[in-house]
């Protein structure tokens, strides 16, 4: 009687799925095929530590028929990020900002803002596929990173977008590079205001502009979050001063 082969572990499946998402033009089946060619049919967690950027580059280039691997539609930085994900080192990424101590009530008049991020301290992620959310407490005078929330477990949720909305359920605002209509509806139902900035940017630079809007001309939706009465929300509002 043959011994049943243990299924691929949850952690291995998760890392491979997230690594595929991190690389433009690299589908999940394509990445799995490449890894199985290099690591064998049964991929173990320790095997993922053997994957290198060079292996990804040459492997994808070979599949595309490219000899030098320079024109395969996957950037070098994206492949570096994918390897870090496969190695399980995204949590220890030195480019991530440091969380600062925060106690409820430390920053009166502040708002909690989530930033969808794929790399370091940047707004760089789509709501439905970002690797993490950087969570900031923002007042008119201070910006403080209070948490970093990994989205890896979303892959196992029945409703991935709902899971992500619940992950940042204590936030009032979420900045994303992109978000689809159904996902946006779930975010709004969670009382979170989504803001799309397709060009992304440094998280703190985005939040400095948000701060400026808080101080100088808060839009009606932000005044509502801050508890300003309805009759006062439109007074002196300049729509050009805030992100749409």
N, C-alpha and C positions, 0 to 999 in steps of 0.2 A: 504494500500500500504506500502510495506516494505521500510525502509530507506536504501539506498545503503551504504555499508560499505566502508569507506575510504581505498584506497589501502595503502600498506606499504609505509612509506615515503622514499624518496631518501636517506636521511642520515642513516636511519636504515638499508636499503638494502646494502649500501656502507660499513658500519661498519661490518656487518655480513660477507660480502664477503671477506673483508680484514683480519678479524679475522681467517677465515677458511684457508686463504693462509699462515698465520703465524704459523700454526700448522701442522707438518708433519703427514701424514696419516689421516688427518681430512678433509673430503670432505665437500663442501658447503651443499649438501642435508643432510648429517649426522649432521652437526652443526645446521641447521635450525630445524630438527626434535627434537634435544635435547633441543633447546631453546623453542620451542613450547610446549614441555612436561612440562617445568618448568615455562614458562611465559604466556602460553595461545596462541591460534591461531593468535590473532591480537597483534603483538608486537609493542609497542610504544617506543619512544626514551628513556623516563624515565625508562622503564622496563629494558633496557640494563644495567642500573646502579646497578641492583639487582644481576647481575650474578657474581659469585665468582669463584676463581680457584678451590676450593673444589667441587663446583657443576659441573664444566667441568670434573674434574678428575673422580668423581663418576659416572657422566652421561655417559662418554665414556667407562668407565670400565664396567658398567652394559650392555652396548650395545655389548661389546666384551665377556661378560660372565666371566669377571675377578672379583674376590671377593675383592681383596685389591687395585686394581687400579694401581698397580706398573708396569704391563707389557702390556700397551696399545699402545705402540709405539709413544707416544706424550710426549715430555720432559716437565718438570715442568716450565722451563724458557719460553718455547714456549707458554704454557698456560697462564703464567703471562702476556706475551706480548699481547696475544689474548684478555684477559680481559681488559687491558689498551685500546686496540683499541675499544672494545665494549663500554667502558665508555667514549670514546672520549677524552682520555687524552694523546694521542701520541704526540700532539703538545707541551704539557707542560711537557714532559718527562725530568726529572732532569738529566738524563744521556746524553742528547743531548749537544753537544758543543755549545759555545756561538758565535753568529755572531759578526764579527769585522767590524768596519767602513772601507769603501773602496770607493775611488773616482777614476774614470777612469784616468789612467796615474800615479797613486801612485807608481806602481811597474814596471818600465821599463824592457822590456825583459821578461815579465811574460806570463804564459799560464793559461787559466781557465780550471779546472779539476773537473769533476763530479764524485762522489763516490756513488755507489748504496748501500743503507744501510737499514737494518731492525731494527737496534738497536744501540742507542748511537752513539759514534764516531767511528764506525767500517765500513769497507768494508765487507758487509755481505749479500747483496741482489742480486737477479737475475734481469737482466734488465727489464724483462716483469712483475715482481711481487713485486719489492722492494717497501717498504712503503714510501721512500723518497730518494732524492738525496742531498748529502752534496756537496756544490759547493765551491771550493777553488781557490784562485788566488795564483799561484806558480811561484816564480822567483828562480834563482840560490841561492839566499841568504835569502828568506823569504817565509813562508807559512801562508796564511791568509784565514780563513773561511769567505766568503762574503755572503752566502745565504744558506737556507735550504728550499728545495722545496718538498712539499707533493705531492704524486701521486694519491690521492684518486679519483680525477675526471677522471682519465684514465678509470675507470670502465664504464663511460657513453659515451666514445668516440667511433665512428664507427670503427676507427683503433687505438687500444690501443698502439701499438708499435710506430706508427707515432706520436701520442700525446705525448708520453714520449720523443721521439727524439726532438720534438719541444719545450718541457719543458726545455731541457738543450741545446737549439739551440745556445746559446752564448758561449758554452764550446767548446774547441778544442779536449779534451780527456775525455773519460769516462771509469772508472774502474768498472768492474762488476765481480761477482762470476761466472756467466754464462750468455750466450746470444745465442739465436738460429740464424740460418742462415738468415731467412727473416728479423728478427729484426736488425741484424747486418748490412744488406744491407741498411735499412732505416737510421740507425745511420751514416753510411759512406756517404750516399747521402746528409745528413745534415752537411757534412764536420766535423764530429766528429770521432776521432780515438778511437775505442773500444779496451780495454785491459782486457783480462780475467785472473783473479787470483783465481782459484777454492778454495784455502785455505783461502782467505780473510785476515783479520787482522785489526789492528788499522789503521785508516785512515792516521794519521800523519806518522806512520812508513812506510806505502806504499809510501807516498809522499816524504819522506826523500830519499828513493831509487830513486824516479823519479828526485828529485833535483840533486842527485849524477850523474845520467845519463846526465842531462842538463849541468852540469859543466865539466864532464870528457870525455864523449863520446856520444854525442847526436846522436841517430839513424837518418837515412835520413828523415823519416816521421816527426820527431820533428824539424829537421832543416828547413823543408819546412814550418811548422807552424810558426817558428820563422823568416821566410822571408829570409833564406839563399839561395843564388843562386844555381841552379842545379849542376853546375860544382864543387861546393865546398862541396856538401853534403856527398860525399863518402870519403873525405879526413880524414885520421886518425880515421875512424870509427871502433870501436870494438863491434861486435854484442853481445858479452857476457856481456856487461856492462849495457844493458837495458832489461826491460821486453819485452817478445815477445807478 
